Amino acid sequence: MSGSSWQGSVSEERHVPVLLHTAVKAVLQVPNGRYVDATYGRGGHSAAMLDAIGASGKLLAIDRDPEAVGDARQRFGNESRFEIAHANFGELGAVLNSRDWNGAVNGMLADLGVSSPQLDVAERGFGFSRDGSLDMRMDPDSGVSAAEWLAQVEERELANVLKTYGEERYARRIAKAIVAARDAAPLLRTGQLAEIIKVAHPRWQRHHHPATRSFQAIRIAVNREFEALDALLKQAEQALCIGGRIAIISFHSLEDRIVKRALRIPPPDPSIPRHLPQPLRAPHPWKTLGKAIKPSPLEIENNPRSRSAVLRVAERVA
């Protein structure tokens, strides 16, 4: 399905950035440096970064969503220090190479997951509070939609996605119900899918829709979000200069696990006895700065979507 039905006008809704000042302060160490906002969203972090950098500083924002790119061009089109690139952040290296920025970035920020406007527009298909097209693509003009993916995925693979990406306890039962339903009629609407999951789910958590975990898992699979995050973290090593900092905000335990694993010093090889020396390894590129940071109770009260956020900060040292 083409994304043209929702392109054009820039959304008036503004995403409420999570841990805004903490994240921006963590990465901006050189006033007139080069900075990357790897997830523009609706520009909250970009605006705060532009407020903080100097007159000759530069900010490059990246987003795969054409609506976000349109928002950036409308909002910051006259800002000489700002540029937006329409790309997946997993393509960070290519984006920076084309601008001769690799190895020269002083700080980078990434706010993972979906933005509020994406969740709130029914036709994007990310949520189920209102019925909409079963799309879920971050870039509606690239890749396959959730409807197309669900039409061809095998039941075993679907169950594995629901269990792994959604940590859904009843993954096999839900996958079986989805496949049975799609064999009877095409799955094209979010409300249709949510109802199938609701009927198949044997136990609901209070204040938690039974389709929440499954929708999250399908979205992650459709957008290949974890593959893109792995690519971003690997390419960030070459993107930042020595002393440059990276700050990543995640909203999912598996996302946070990927980030934590990439930034921490690898543990010793457990196959080598403790009394023997470990083999020489290349220096680890990152030094983590402090512990994981979570929103304050006040921020969670003001922005309930922040409750699962985790911020990790690291500095490139090698």
N, C-alpha and C positions, 0 to 999 in steps of 0.2 A: 504494500500500500504506500502510495506517495505521501510525503509529508507536506505537500503544497497546501493542504486544507488548513493548516495552522501557521503557515509562514506569512510574513508580510508585516503586520503591525507588531510593534514592540510591546511586550507585556508591561502593564503599569504596576504589576505586583512586584514587590521587592523582597528578595530573599533576606532573612535575618541572619547575618553571619554569626557563627558560633565562635567563642573565644577570640573575638576580633582583635582587641588591643594586645592581648597576651601573645598571639601568634605573630602579629605584625612587629611588635617590639623585639621578639626573639630573632627575627631574620634581618631586620634593618640595622646593620652595624656601621655601614659606610654611607654617609648621607648622599653622596653623588655617585653611587655605584650602579650596577646593573642588576635588575631584579626580575623574577619570573613569578607570575600568578598562574599556576598550572591549571587552575579550575576557575575561570572567570565567574561562572554562574550568573549572578545579576549585579556583580561589580562591587559588592560590599567591601571585600578585602582589597580590591584594586584601589578603590577610593581612599581607604585608610592608608595604603602604601604611598599613593601619590601625595597625600597630605604630609607624609613623614620624610620623603626623599627630597633632596636639594634641587636647585634650579637646573643643574646639568645632569641629574640622575635620569635613569631610563627604566621603564617598566614594560615588559612584554607579557601580555596575557594570552592564555591558550584556552580554547573551548571547542568541543566537537559539536555542540548544539548550535545550529544556524540562528536560532532565536536569540541565544546569548550573544553571538557575534554581532547580530543586528543591534542589540541593546548597547553593546560596548561602543559601536561606531556612532550611534546616536548620542550617547551620554558623554563620551570622551573624544569625539571626532576632532575637536579643536585643541586637544591637549598634545603639545609637541613632544612631551616626555613619554607618551603612551602609544602602544601598538597592540593590536589584537591579531592573533593567528587562528584561523579555522582549522583545527587539527585535533587528533586524539593525543592526550598527553603522553601516551606510550610512544609517540613519534618525536619526543623531546629532542633527541640528538639531531635529527634531520632539520627540525625547526630552527635550532640554534646554529647548526652548520651553515644554513642559508644566510644567516646574519653575521657570521663570524663571531659568535658569542660563546662557543664551547670552550670551557676552561676559564671563562671570564665573568661568570655570574657570581655576584656577592651574596645572594640570598634567593631562596625559592620557597613558595608556600603552595600547598595543595589541600583543598577541602573536599574530601571524597564523598561519593554518594550522589543523590539527586537534590536539586534545589527546590525550594518551595513552589515557584511557578511551574516547574515540571510536574510536581505532585498534584498541584491544584487545578491544572487544566485537564479535564476529563478525557479529551481526545488524544492526549499523549499516552494514555493507557498505563501510567505508573501506579495509579491508585484505584480503589474500588468504592470509595464513598459515593461517587456518582458514576453512572454507566458511561462508558466511552469505548472507542476502538481499542482492540487488544494489540497495541503496538510496542510500547516500552523502549523504543530505540532512543538513545541519546542524540544520535544524528538520524532523523527520520528519512534521510535520502541515502543511507548507507546500510548495508547488511540486510538481514532478514528480520521481520517483525516477530513479536511473540506469537502471533497467530500462525505465521508461517512455520516457525520453529516447532510449535506444539503439534502442527499437522503432520510432521514427519519424524519426530523424536521417538525412539524406541522406549517402551515402558521401563526397562531396566535402567537406561540412561536417565530418564526423567526422575525416577525414584532416587538415583544417586545424586542428581542435582539438588533435589528438594532436601535431601538429608545433609549433604555437604555444605551447600551455599545457604540454605535456610535453617539448618539445624532442626529440621522438622522431624519430630518423633514418629509421626504416622506417614512417613514419606511413601512407603510401598502401597499403603491403602489409598492414599490420595492419587498417586500416579496411576493406579489401576482404574480408579473412577474417571480420571481425565481421559485416559485412552479409550475407555468404553464410551464415553460421551462423544468424543471426537469422531469415533467410528460411526456413530449414529447421525451426527450433524456437525458441520464445521463450527469451530470455536472462534468467534469473531469479536465478542464484546467482553469487557471486563466484568460486568455484572453477571454474565453467563458463567464465566470461569469461577468467580467468587462463590456463586451459589453451588456449583458442583463441589468445590472444596468444602464449603460449609456443611453440606449434606454428608460428605464422606468422612469428615473429621469427628471422631467419637468423643472428644473431650475439649471443651473450650476454656481458655483462661479468662478470668474476669477482666473486663475492660480491654480485651485483646481479641480482635476479629480472627477467626480460625484461618482465614486466607492470608494473613499478614506475612508469615514466614515463606509461604509458597510463592507469593507475588515477588518478594524480595529475591528469592532464589532464581526464579525465571528471568527477572530483570538482569541479574548479575551474569547469567549464562548468555542471554541474548546480546549483551553489550561486551562480553568477554572482559569484564571489569578487573578481575584478578590478574589476567594475563597482561593487561595494560599497566596495572600497578607494578607488577614485577619489572616490566620494561622501563617504567619511569624511574624506579629505584636504582636499577643498574646504570641507566644513562645519566642519572644525577651525579654519579661519581665523577664523570668526565665533564659535566656541565659546570659545576661549581669550582671556583678557584680555591686554593688552600686558604683556610680560614672562613670560607663561605659557609652559610648555614642553610639547613633545610628544616621546614616545619610542616608536619603532616597531621591533619585532623581526620580521624576515621570514625565511623559510626557503627561498625560491625566487628564482632570479635575476631572473625577470620581476617578482615582487612588489617586490623591492629596487629594480629599475629604476624602477617607478612611484613609489615613495617618494622616491627620490633626485631624480627629475625634478620632483616637486612641491615639494620643500623647497629646492632650490638656486636661485640667482638665474638667470633665463633668459639664455642667451647672446645676444650681439648678433645682429640680423637679418642673415644672410649675404648677402641680396640687395642690401644697401646698401653701397656702396664704403667702404673703411676711412677715407678722408680726409673723408667726409661725416659730419655728426653724426647720431646715432641719434634717432628721434622720442621725445618725452617719453612715459614710461610711468608707470602707477601704481606707487608704492613696493612692492617685493616684501615680502610679509608675514613671511617667515621668515629667520632667521639661523641657519645650521647651526652646531652646537657640536662642533668637533673632527671627526675622521675617523670612518668606520664602525668599529664595535667588534665583535670576534668573540670567541667563547668561548676560554678558556685551554685548553692541552692537558690540564690536570687535569680541567676541567669536561667536556670531550669524552670523556675516559676514563671518568668517572663517569656520564655521560649521553650515550651515542652519538647520540641523536636531536638533540643540540645542534650537531652538527658543521657543519651548513650555515647556522647562524643568523648574522644580521647585524643589529646595532642601530644605528639612526640617531637622533640627538637634534637638535632645533631649538627656537628660542625665537621667539615672535611679537614682531615689532618694529614692525609697521605695521598 
